[in-house]
Amino acid sequence: MQKLVVSTLFITLFCLNLNAQKGSSFGIKAGLNYNANGDYFESISENAQDPDRNIGYHIGVFGKIGNDLYFRPELVYTSTKSDYNSDDFDMKKLDLPLLVGAKIIGPVSVFGGPSFQYILDTEFDGINIDNVENDFSVGLNFGIGLNLNKIGIDLRYERGFSNNEATFIGNNLGEGAVSRIDTRPDQLILSLSIAL
């Protein structure tokens, strides 16, 4: 028991003395998304289908201004995928999170802020969807990060605020039948960043 207490104390002190990313920097980031978009509605049925979550990816750049209290803008290319029964909804977008963060203990920080999104491409079960209500939308990012020297790891949650639907005529829905998908993201994002 005493060894466990001493080991825990040693690890805690070690973590508190680690050099976190200090001052202003810029760098690259990449990682995985665990995503689901909103409900899918077929015009022939008023019942909504909830999506199953799926894994996507992102890659981008970031800047950081400040140290204990900081501003971190990012520009990220994101690819997401949601499953609706046997159909897939794929979306490619550019994200611009504008995050404000604060160190809370040693190399650990919390952050949050708006995320501006521009939809580049959407596809549902092989059908390219050009009729997205708004190409630009707004969401919220918040999370926790761990920064060790030039390496950072963060886990965040993103949710879209702006109501934004894609409408399209499906293959098997019959003539004139129109379907809708809520394109707002609802995702967990795990990122690895490297300050250059």
C-alpha positions in Angstrom: 0.0 0.0 0.0 2.8 2.4 0.9 4.5 1.7 -2.4 1.3 2.5 -4.2 1.0 5.8 -2.4 4.7 6.7 -3.1 4.3 5.7 -6.8 1.2 7.7 -7.2 2.8 10.8 -5.6 5.9 10.4 -7.8 3.8 10.1 -11.0 1.7 13.1 -10.0 4.8 15.3 -9.3 6.4 14.1 -12.6 3.3 15.0 -14.5 3.1 18.4 -12.9 6.7 19.2 -13.8 6.5 18.1 -17.4 7.1 20.9 -19.9 3.9 21.7 -21.6 3.7 23.5 -24.9 4.8 27.0 -23.9 3.9 30.3 -25.5 2.8 30.8 -29.1 3.2 28.1 -31.7 1.7 26.6 -34.9 1.7 23.0 -36.1 -0.2 20.1 -37.7 -2.9 17.8 -36.3 -4.7 14.7 -37.4 -7.0 12.1 -35.8 -10.2 10.1 -35.7 -13.8 11.1 -35.4 -16.6 9.0 -34.0 -19.6 10.6 -35.8 -23.3 10.6 -36.3 -25.3 13.2 -38.2 -28.9 13.9 -37.6 -32.1 12.0 -38.5 -33.0 10.8 -41.9 -36.6 11.3 -43.2 -38.2 9.6 -46.2 -41.1 11.5 -47.7 -43.1 8.3 -48.0 -42.7 7.8 -44.2 -42.8 10.3 -41.4 -40.7 8.1 -39.2 -37.2 9.3 -38.6 -34.2 7.0 -38.7 -31.5 7.6 -36.2 -28.0 7.1 -37.5 -25.5 4.6 -36.3 -22.1 6.1 -35.4 -19.1 5.5 -37.6 -15.5 6.4 -37.7 -14.1 9.2 -39.9 -10.8 11.2 -39.9 -9.5 14.7 -40.0 -6.2 16.5 -40.8 -5.3 20.1 -40.5 -3.2 22.9 -39.0 -3.4 25.0 -35.9 -2.0 28.1 -34.3 -1.7 28.9 -30.6 -1.4 32.3 -29.0 -0.7 32.5 -25.3 0.3 30.1 -22.6 -1.8 29.7 -19.4 -4.8 31.3 -21.1 -4.6 30.8 -24.9 -6.4 31.3 -28.2 -6.2 28.4 -30.7 -7.6 28.7 -34.2 -7.6 25.6 -36.4 -8.3 24.8 -40.1 -9.2 21.2 -40.5 -10.3 18.9 -43.4 -12.9 16.4 -42.0 -14.4 13.3 -43.5 -17.4 11.8 -41.6 -19.7 8.9 -42.2 -23.1 7.9 -40.7 -25.0 4.7 -41.3 -28.8 4.6 -41.8 -29.8 1.0 -41.9 -27.9 -0.3 -44.9 -27.2 3.2 -46.4 -24.2 5.4 -45.8 -24.1 9.2 -45.6 -20.6 10.6 -46.3 -19.7 14.2 -45.8 -16.5 16.1 -46.4 -16.1 19.6 -44.9 -13.7 22.3 -43.8 -13.9 23.2 -40.1 -12.6 26.4 -38.5 -12.7 26.0 -34.7 -11.8 29.2 -32.8 -11.0 27.8 -29.3 -10.2 29.5 -26.1 -8.4 27.4 -23.5 -6.9 27.5 -20.1 -4.4 25.3 -18.3 -5.9 23.7 -15.2 -3.0 21.6 -13.9 0.4 21.0 -15.3 0.2 20.0 -19.0 -3.7 19.5 -18.8 -5.9 22.2 -20.3 -9.6 22.6 -21.1 -10.9 24.5 -24.1 -14.1 25.4 -26.0 -15.4 27.7 -28.7 -17.4 28.0 -31.9 -16.6 25.9 -35.0 -17.5 27.3 -38.4 -18.0 24.6 -41.0 -18.1 24.7 -44.8 -19.5 21.6 -46.5 -17.5 20.5 -49.5 -19.3 17.3 -50.5 -22.1 15.1 -49.4 -23.2 11.6 -50.7 -26.0 9.3 -49.6 -25.9 5.7 -50.8 -24.0 6.6 -54.0 -26.2 9.7 -54.7 -24.3 13.0 -54.7 -26.3 15.6 -52.8 -26.0 19.1 -54.2 -29.0 20.5 -52.4 -27.7 21.2 -48.8 -29.7 24.0 -47.2 -26.5 25.9 -46.1 -23.0 25.2 -47.1 -21.9 27.3 -44.1 -22.9 26.3 -40.6 -21.9 26.9 -37.0 -21.2 24.4 -34.2 -19.5 24.1 -30.8 -16.3 22.4 -29.8 -15.3 21.7 -26.2 -12.8 19.3 -24.6 -9.7 18.5 -22.7 -6.1 18.4 -23.9 -2.7 17.1 -22.7 0.4 18.8 -24.1 3.9 17.4 -23.6 6.6 19.5 -25.2 5.7 19.7 -28.9 3.2 16.8 -28.8 -0.5 17.3 -27.9 -3.4 15.0 -27.5 -7.0 16.2 -27.1 -10.4 14.7 -26.9 -13.4 17.0 -27.8 -17.1 16.9 -28.5 -18.6 18.7 -31.4 -22.2 19.5 -32.0 -23.7 21.5 -34.9 -26.0 24.4 -33.9 -27.4 25.6 -37.3 -30.4 23.6 -38.6 -29.1 22.3 -41.9 -30.7 19.7 -44.1 -29.8 18.0 -47.3 -32.7 17.1 -49.6 -32.6 14.6 -52.5 -34.7 12.3 -54.6 -33.8 8.7 -53.7 -33.4 5.8 -56.1 -36.1 3.6 -54.7 -38.5 6.1 -53.3 -40.7 6.5 -56.3 -41.3 9.5 -58.6 -41.3 12.8 -56.9 -40.5 11.4 -53.5 -38.0 13.6 -51.6 -35.9 12.6 -48.6 -34.1 14.7 -46.0 -31.0 14.2 -43.9 -30.0 16.5 -41.0 -26.3 17.2 -41.7 -25.4 18.7 -38.3 -22.4 16.8 -36.8 -22.6 15.1 -33.4 -19.2 13.6 -32.8 -16.3 12.8 -30.5 -12.9 13.9 -31.9 -9.6 12.4 -30.9 -6.6 14.4 -32.2 -2.8 14.2 -32.1 -1.0 17.5 -32.7 2.6 18.4 -33.3 4.0 21.9 -32.8 6.5 22.9 -35.5 
